[in-house]
Every structure is written in C-alpha cells, then in structure tokens.
C-alpha cells in the first residue's frame, strides 16, 4: 500500500476552500495560539537546520528554506525513486526535477506569505477542524486507525504529526486565498469562445463505431506436425485441405443452430478458444496483419451475424459480430459544460501564474543566483540513494 505523508490532494483543498467562508483582511489580527506556536516551532527548526553556507539556503522575504527542509514533504517519493532507479538514472531524475522542486517551494512560500495576511481567527478555527479531520482520515484509511503506526511512519521520514498539520494548514490557507482572490476575476467565456474550443477538440472526444468479435481460427500450419519447420508443397496442400475440412465442419454446425462459442471451443486454434472465440471490442488497425481479413469481414456484419468462410494465406476464419457500438460524437450543446469547465480551469491557472510572477518580481529573494542552492538540493536528494528516507 502506498503511504501518503499528506492526505488531501489539491482538488480536495479547492473544494474545502469554497466551504470556508470569505477571508477578510484584518491587519490587527492575532493568530490562534496553537497555530502561532506551531509556526514558531517550524521557523525555529528551519533556522537551526539551515547550514552555514549561504549557498545552501534561500531566503524568500523573511522566510528561510534549506535543501533538507525543501525535501521534507517529498522525501518519501524521492526515496522511492532512489530505490527503483539505477544510480545513473536517479542522478538524471534528480537533476531534471530539482528546478521544479525549488520553483514550487518558492511559489508556495510567496503565496503563503500573501495569504497569511488575510485570514482571521474564525477562519483559522475552521482550518484546524479540517486539518484534524484529514489527519484522522489518513490514520484510518492508511494505518488501520492506529495513530502510533502513523507516528512510526512519519518518524521514518523525519516528520511528526505537527509537521503534517502545519503543512496542511499552509496548503488550505493558500488554496482558500486563491479561491477568494482569483475566482472573481475569471471572465465567463462567450459562446464564440466555447464554439472555437469545441471545433478544436470534437475529434478527440468522438468515439468511433466499434464491434465486438468472436472468431473461429483454423490454422494451416497447425496441421503440419513435425514437418512444420520446412514443409514441402505437397505437405502444405494436404494441411490446407485438412484445415478447410475442419472449418467446413464448423460452418455446418453453425448453420444447424449450434452456439458459436461452443463451435469455437471445439474447432478453433486461436488464443481465445477457451473463451468461445471471444475477442471483445476490436477495430481496424488494432490487430496483427494475419487477422485483418477477419476484422474486415466483421465490419460488414450485422449484430449477431456470422460470416462465410474467410480464406487467408495461413488460416481459415469464421467471424461473428457479438455486439455493435455505433460510437458517439457529442454535440456542441452536450459538450458545453466540459468546455466551460476547461476554459475556467485554464483561466484560473493563468491568473495564478500572473499573480505568482507579480509576487516574485516584488519579493526579496536571496541569493538571486539559485545555482548553489540547486546543487545543494541535488546533493541532498542523491544522498537518499544510500541513506534511505531519513
């Protein structure tokens, strides 16, 4: 079972943010004592664990992050990659992903700094209730309801439940802030916008017609026996005649009313013989070349109909159409809810990106050259290949 450090996904957080009520600006507010003490412990630990080399840390306004802190909540996933990849592959993975890890962490810090100025003690109480419920959900669903097991799991990652609660609070505060800040700025798409998106995507959403096939496959070479590797023409002719006789016997039984599946079980040489020749849904181009004549015949049949004998170079077939799905192309009217949702999602993400760019341009980030910090993050991550998650 995959163990999650933090329970809710961003989708859950977005849903939660809509239920928390408005976030009101209150410059004179004082955060709840539990949250304040937890935040203080978090910042103090970051200060203590930050290495002395300035290149090993980044300051975003007044908040410090070092390589170890950056990896804390993704350490389990990074360790899993370290255990499954070769040293060369893992090094390449870390070097490729570390710029994104740094970018995402700085983005989180900037958004949290902005969002934390605009929530009240009343909202904080709602957040604490949600966080407690999420922690209980993790314990129940992933650790059989035993909190000590979750504690032990977190200890193996160098974390505590307080760390998880603190991270969840940050995520909920950020998400709630974005809901309040960004959602009102989204302009509803016009009909022309939706129609253009529909025309661009309609082929992607369309389902082509398809048919389910059952097949009796009598193979010529299966009649050759020991001579199969290098048969003479006479042997091939004899094997073909035998295969033809078998497929004709199968055809006679089908015409007499015997169920296709029963005939296939007795006469077919195919891989799906034991399933009564059933292949399920097939389409042109989805099968090997030797079966293309059978699929071609399938698409000429009505539902529940079966073909005459089909002769190919190496086999004889009889095909049955088990089921027909005419496919579906959504109308513009049917597609509008999806189109509107996708349009709003893109607009929402674009507005967030613009906000993050604005915050980053105004932020005091030291050092400006992040290459030394990038190297420190890579070194910290690479150490997990031998040291494990701790």
C-alpha positions as CSV (number, residue, x, y, z in Angstrom):
1,X,0.0,0.0,0.0
2,X,1.3,3.4,-0.9
3,X,1.7,5.6,2.2
4,X,0.9,9.2,1.9
5,X,2.5,11.8,4.1
6,X,-0.1,14.4,3.5
7,X,-3.6,13.3,2.8
8,X,-5.7,15.7,0.7
9,X,-5.0,16.4,-2.9
10,X,-5.2,19.9,-4.3
11,X,-8.7,19.1,-5.7
12,X,-9.8,18.3,-2.2
13,X,-8.3,21.5,-1.0
14,X,-10.1,23.5,-3.7
15,X,-13.4,22.0,-2.6
16,X,-12.6,22.8,1.0
17,X,-11.7,26.4,0.3
18,X,-15.1,27.1,-1.2
19,X,-16.7,26.0,2.1
20,X,-14.6,28.1,4.5
21,X,-16.4,31.4,4.0
22,X,-14.8,34.7,3.0
23,X,-11.3,35.6,4.1
24,X,-11.3,39.1,5.4
25,X,-8.3,41.4,5.7
26,X,-7.5,42.1,9.3
27,X,-4.1,43.7,9.9
28,X,-4.5,43.7,13.7
29,X,-5.4,40.1,13.9
30,X,-3.5,37.6,16.1
31,X,-3.4,34.0,15.0
32,X,-4.7,31.3,17.3
33,X,-2.2,30.2,20.0
34,X,-1.9,26.7,18.6
35,X,-1.1,27.9,15.1
36,X,1.3,30.6,16.3
37,X,3.3,28.1,18.5
38,X,3.4,25.6,15.6
39,X,4.6,28.2,13.2
40,X,7.2,29.4,15.6
41,X,8.5,25.8,16.1
42,X,8.6,25.3,12.3
43,X,10.6,28.5,11.8
44,X,12.9,27.8,14.6
45,X,13.7,24.4,13.3
46,X,14.4,25.8,9.9
47,X,16.8,28.3,11.4
48,X,18.6,25.6,13.4
49,X,18.8,23.1,10.5
50,X,19.9,25.7,7.9
51,X,23.6,25.1,7.1
52,X,26.0,28.0,7.5
53,X,26.9,28.2,3.8
54,X,24.7,30.9,2.2
55,X,24.5,28.9,-1.0
56,X,22.8,26.1,0.9
57,X,19.7,28.2,1.7
58,X,17.3,30.6,0.1
59,X,15.6,33.5,1.9
60,X,12.2,34.4,0.4
61,X,11.4,37.7,2.1
62,X,11.7,36.8,5.7
63,X,11.3,33.0,5.3
64,X,14.3,30.7,5.1
65,X,14.4,27.4,3.4
66,X,17.3,25.0,3.1
67,X,17.8,21.9,1.0
68,X,16.8,19.5,3.7
69,X,13.6,21.5,4.5
70,X,12.7,21.7,0.8
71,X,12.8,17.9,0.5
72,X,10.9,17.1,3.8
73,X,7.5,16.5,2.3
74,X,8.6,14.9,-0.9
75,X,11.4,12.8,0.7
76,X,9.2,9.6,0.6
77,X,8.6,9.9,-3.1
78,X,12.3,10.8,-3.8
79,X,13.4,7.8,-1.7
80,X,11.1,5.5,-3.7
81,X,12.7,6.7,-6.9
82,X,16.1,6.2,-5.4
83,X,15.2,2.6,-4.6
84,X,13.8,1.8,-8.1
85,X,16.2,3.6,-10.4
86,X,19.9,2.9,-11.1
87,X,22.4,5.4,-9.7
88,X,22.8,7.0,-13.2
89,X,19.0,7.1,-13.8
90,X,18.4,8.5,-10.3
91,X,21.0,11.3,-10.8
92,X,19.4,12.3,-14.1
93,X,15.9,12.2,-12.5
94,X,17.1,14.5,-9.6
95,X,18.8,16.9,-11.8
96,X,15.8,17.2,-14.0
97,X,13.3,17.5,-11.2
98,X,15.1,19.7,-8.7
99,X,14.5,23.0,-10.6
100,X,10.8,22.3,-10.4
101,X,11.0,21.4,-6.7
102,X,12.7,24.7,-6.0
103,X,10.3,26.7,-8.1
104,X,7.3,25.0,-6.5
105,X,8.6,25.7,-3.0
106,X,9.3,29.3,-3.6
107,X,5.9,29.7,-5.2
108,X,4.3,28.1,-2.1
109,X,6.3,30.4,0.2
110,X,5.2,33.5,-1.7
111,X,1.6,32.6,-1.8
112,X,1.5,31.6,1.9
113,X,3.1,34.9,2.9
114,X,0.5,36.8,0.9
115,X,-2.4,34.6,2.0
116,X,-1.5,34.6,5.7
117,X,-2.1,38.4,5.9
118,X,-5.7,37.9,5.1
119,X,-7.3,35.3,7.4
120,X,-9.0,35.6,10.8
121,X,-9.1,33.5,13.9
122,X,-12.6,32.4,12.9
123,X,-11.2,31.0,9.6
124,X,-8.2,29.6,11.4
125,X,-10.6,27.6,13.6
126,X,-12.3,26.1,10.5
127,X,-8.9,25.3,9.1
128,X,-7.9,23.5,12.3
129,X,-11.1,21.4,12.2
130,X,-10.4,20.4,8.6
131,X,-6.8,19.5,9.3
132,X,-7.7,17.4,12.3
133,X,-10.3,15.6,10.2
134,X,-7.8,15.0,7.4
135,X,-5.2,13.6,9.8
136,X,-7.8,11.2,11.2
137,X,-8.7,10.1,7.7
138,X,-5.0,9.3,6.9
139,X,-4.7,7.3,10.2
140,X,-8.0,5.4,9.5
141,X,-7.5,4.7,5.8
142,X,-3.8,4.1,5.6
143,X,-2.7,3.0,9.1
144,X,-5.7,0.9,10.2
145,X,-6.9,3.5,12.6
146,X,-3.8,3.2,14.8
147,X,-2.2,6.6,15.4
148,X,1.0,5.1,16.7
149,X,1.6,3.4,13.3
150,X,1.3,6.8,11.6
151,X,3.7,8.3,14.1
152,X,6.2,5.5,13.3
153,X,5.8,6.0,9.6
154,X,6.4,9.7,10.0
155,X,9.4,9.1,12.2
156,X,10.9,7.1,9.4
157,X,10.7,10.2,7.3
158,X,11.9,12.6,9.9
159,X,8.5,14.1,10.4
160,X,5.9,14.4,13.1
161,X,2.1,14.8,13.1
162,X,2.6,18.5,14.0
163,X,4.6,18.9,10.8
164,X,1.8,17.3,8.7
165,X,-0.8,19.6,10.4
166,X,1.4,22.6,9.7
167,X,1.8,21.7,6.0
168,X,-1.9,21.0,5.6
169,X,-2.7,24.4,7.2
170,X,-0.4,26.1,4.7
171,X,-2.0,24.4,1.7
172,X,-5.5,25.1,2.9
173,X,-4.7,28.8,3.6
174,X,-3.1,29.2,0.1
175,X,-6.0,27.4,-1.7
176,X,-8.6,29.4,0.2
177,X,-6.8,32.7,-0.6
178,X,-6.6,31.8,-4.3
179,X,-10.3,30.9,-4.4
180,X,-11.2,34.3,-2.9
181,X,-8.6,36.3,-4.9
182,X,-8.7,34.6,-8.3
183,X,-12.2,33.2,-8.9
184,X,-13.9,36.6,-9.0
185,X,-11.5,37.7,-11.8
186,X,-12.4,34.9,-14.2
187,X,-14.5,36.3,-17.1
188,X,-17.1,33.8,-18.3
189,X,-16.4,32.5,-21.8
190,X,-18.6,33.7,-24.7
191,X,-20.4,31.4,-27.0
192,X,-17.8,32.1,-29.7
193,X,-15.0,31.1,-27.2
194,X,-16.8,27.8,-26.5
195,X,-17.6,27.1,-30.1
196,X,-14.0,27.6,-31.1
197,X,-12.8,25.2,-28.4
198,X,-15.5,22.6,-29.4
199,X,-14.3,22.6,-33.0
200,X,-10.7,22.2,-31.9
201,X,-11.5,19.2,-29.6
202,X,-14.5,17.5,-31.1
203,X,-12.5,14.8,-32.8
204,X,-10.6,14.0,-29.6
205,X,-13.9,13.5,-27.8
206,X,-15.6,11.5,-30.5
207,X,-16.0,7.7,-30.1
208,X,-15.8,5.9,-33.5
209,X,-18.0,2.9,-34.2
210,X,-16.8,-0.4,-32.9
211,X,-17.7,-4.1,-32.9
212,X,-17.1,-7.0,-30.6
213,X,-15.8,-10.1,-32.4
214,X,-15.8,-13.8,-31.9
215,X,-13.5,-15.8,-34.2
216,X,-13.1,-19.4,-35.3
217,X,-9.4,-19.6,-36.4
218,X,-8.3,-22.8,-38.1
219,X,-4.6,-22.6,-38.9
220,X,-2.9,-24.5,-41.8
221,X,0.4,-24.9,-40.1
222,X,-1.2,-26.5,-37.0
223,X,-2.0,-29.5,-39.3
224,X,1.7,-30.0,-40.4
225,X,3.0,-31.6,-37.2
226,X,6.7,-32.4,-37.3
227,X,7.1,-31.0,-40.9
228,X,6.1,-27.5,-39.9
229,X,9.6,-26.1,-39.9
230,X,10.3,-27.0,-43.6
231,X,7.2,-28.4,-45.3
232,X,7.1,-29.5,-48.9
233,X,4.4,-28.1,-51.2
234,X,2.6,-31.4,-51.0
235,X,2.5,-31.3,-47.2
236,X,1.2,-27.7,-47.3
237,X,-1.5,-28.6,-49.8
238,X,-2.5,-31.6,-47.5
239,X,-2.6,-29.3,-44.4
240,X,-4.7,-26.7,-46.2
241,X,-7.2,-29.3,-47.3
242,X,-7.4,-30.7,-43.7
243,X,-7.9,-27.1,-42.3
244,X,-10.6,-26.4,-45.0
245,X,-12.4,-29.6,-44.0
246,X,-12.4,-28.6,-40.3
247,X,-13.7,-25.0,-41.0
248,X,-16.4,-26.5,-43.2
249,X,-17.5,-28.8,-40.4
250,X,-17.6,-25.8,-38.1
251,X,-19.7,-23.9,-40.6
252,X,-22.2,-26.8,-40.9
253,X,-22.7,-26.8,-37.1
254,X,-23.2,-23.1,-37.0
255,X,-25.8,-23.3,-39.8
256,X,-27.6,-26.1,-37.9
257,X,-28.0,-23.7,-34.9
258,X,-25.2,-24.7,-32.6
259,X,-23.9,-21.7,-30.5
260,X,-20.9,-20.0,-32.0
261,X,-19.0,-20.2,-28.7
262,X,-19.5,-24.0,-28.5
263,X,-18.3,-24.5,-32.1
264,X,-15.3,-22.2,-31.4
265,X,-14.2,-24.2,-28.4
266,X,-14.3,-27.4,-30.5
267,X,-12.8,-26.3,-33.7
268,X,-10.7,-23.1,-33.3
269,X,-6.9,-23.0,-32.9
270,X,-7.0,-19.4,-31.7
271,X,-5.8,-17.9,-28.4
272,X,-9.4,-17.2,-27.3
273,X,-10.6,-20.7,-27.9
274,X,-11.4,-21.4,-24.3
275,X,-13.4,-18.2,-24.2
276,X,-15.5,-19.4,-27.1
277,X,-13.5,-17.4,-29.6
278,X,-14.5,-14.1,-27.9
279,X,-12.1,-11.2,-28.7
280,X,-14.2,-8.4,-27.2
281,X,-14.1,-5.0,-28.9
282,X,-11.8,-4.7,-32.0
283,X,-11.3,-2.1,-34.7
284,X,-9.4,-1.9,-38.0
285,X,-5.7,-1.4,-37.4
286,X,-5.8,-2.8,-33.8
287,X,-4.9,-6.4,-34.7
288,X,-2.0,-8.2,-36.3
289,X,-1.9,-8.3,-40.1
290,X,-2.9,-12.0,-40.2
291,X,-6.3,-11.1,-38.6
292,X,-7.1,-8.1,-40.8
293,X,-9.2,-10.2,-43.2
294,X,-11.3,-11.3,-40.3
295,X,-11.8,-7.8,-38.9
296,X,-12.6,-6.5,-42.4
297,X,-15.4,-9.1,-42.6
298,X,-16.6,-8.3,-39.1
299,X,-17.4,-4.7,-40.1
300,X,-19.7,-6.0,-42.9
301,X,-21.8,-8.0,-40.4
302,X,-24.9,-7.1,-38.5
303,X,-25.0,-7.7,-34.8
304,X,-25.2,-11.5,-34.0
305,X,-24.5,-12.4,-37.6
306,X,-21.6,-14.6,-38.7
307,X,-19.6,-14.7,-41.9
308,X,-18.9,-17.2,-44.6
309,X,-15.6,-19.0,-44.6
310,X,-12.7,-16.5,-45.0
311,X,-9.6,-17.9,-46.5
312,X,-6.2,-16.3,-45.9
313,X,-2.6,-17.4,-46.7
314,X,-2.2,-19.4,-43.4
315,X,-5.7,-19.9,-42.0
316,X,-9.4,-20.2,-42.4
317,X,-11.7,-17.9,-40.3
318,X,-15.4,-17.6,-39.5
319,X,-16.3,-14.3,-37.8
320,X,-19.2,-13.4,-35.6
321,X,-20.3,-9.9,-34.7
322,X,-21.2,-10.1,-31.0
323,X,-22.1,-6.5,-30.4
324,X,-22.2,-3.2,-32.2
325,X,-21.5,0.2,-30.7
326,X,-22.3,3.0,-33.2
327,X,-20.0,5.4,-31.5
328,X,-20.8,8.9,-30.4
329,X,-19.8,12.5,-31.3
330,X,-21.0,15.0,-28.6
331,X,-23.0,17.9,-29.9
332,X,-21.9,21.4,-29.1
333,X,-24.8,21.6,-26.6
334,X,-23.7,18.4,-24.9
335,X,-20.1,19.5,-24.7
336,X,-20.7,23.0,-23.3
337,X,-20.4,22.0,-19.5
338,X,-17.0,20.4,-20.2
339,X,-15.9,23.2,-22.4
340,X,-16.8,25.8,-19.8
341,X,-15.1,23.9,-17.0
342,X,-11.9,23.5,-19.1
343,X,-12.0,27.2,-20.1
344,X,-12.3,28.3,-16.5
345,X,-9.6,25.9,-15.4
346,X,-7.1,27.4,-17.9
347,X,-8.1,30.9,-17.0
348,X,-7.8,30.2,-13.3
349,X,-4.3,28.7,-13.7
350,X,-3.2,31.6,-15.9
351,X,-4.3,34.2,-13.3
352,X,-2.5,32.3,-10.6
353,X,0.7,32.3,-12.8
354,X,0.3,36.0,-13.3
355,X,-0.1,36.5,-9.5
356,X,3.0,34.4,-8.8
357,X,5.0,36.3,-11.3
358,X,3.9,39.6,-9.7
359,X,4.8,38.3,-6.2
360,X,8.2,37.0,-7.4
361,X,9.1,40.3,-9.0
362,X,8.3,42.2,-5.8
363,X,9.9,39.6,-3.5
364,X,13.3,39.9,-1.8
365,X,14.9,36.5,-2.7
366,X,18.5,35.9,-1.7
367,X,20.7,34.8,-3.3
368,X,19.4,35.8,-6.7
369,X,21.6,33.2,-8.3
370,X,20.0,29.9,-7.3
371,X,22.6,27.6,-8.8
372,X,24.4,26.9,-5.5
373,X,21.1,26.1,-3.8
374,X,20.2,23.9,-6.8
375,X,23.4,22.0,-6.3
376,X,22.7,21.6,-2.5
377,X,19.2,20.2,-3.3
378,X,20.7,17.7,-5.8
379,X,23.3,16.6,-3.2
380,X,20.7,16.2,-0.5
381,X,18.5,14.1,-2.8
382,X,21.3,12.0,-4.1
383,X,22.2,11.1,-0.6
384,X,18.9,9.3,-0.2
385,X,20.1,6.5,-2.6
386,X,22.3,5.2,0.1
387,X,20.9,6.7,3.3
388,X,17.2,5.9,2.7
389,X,14.3,8.3,3.7
390,X,15.8,9.6,7.0
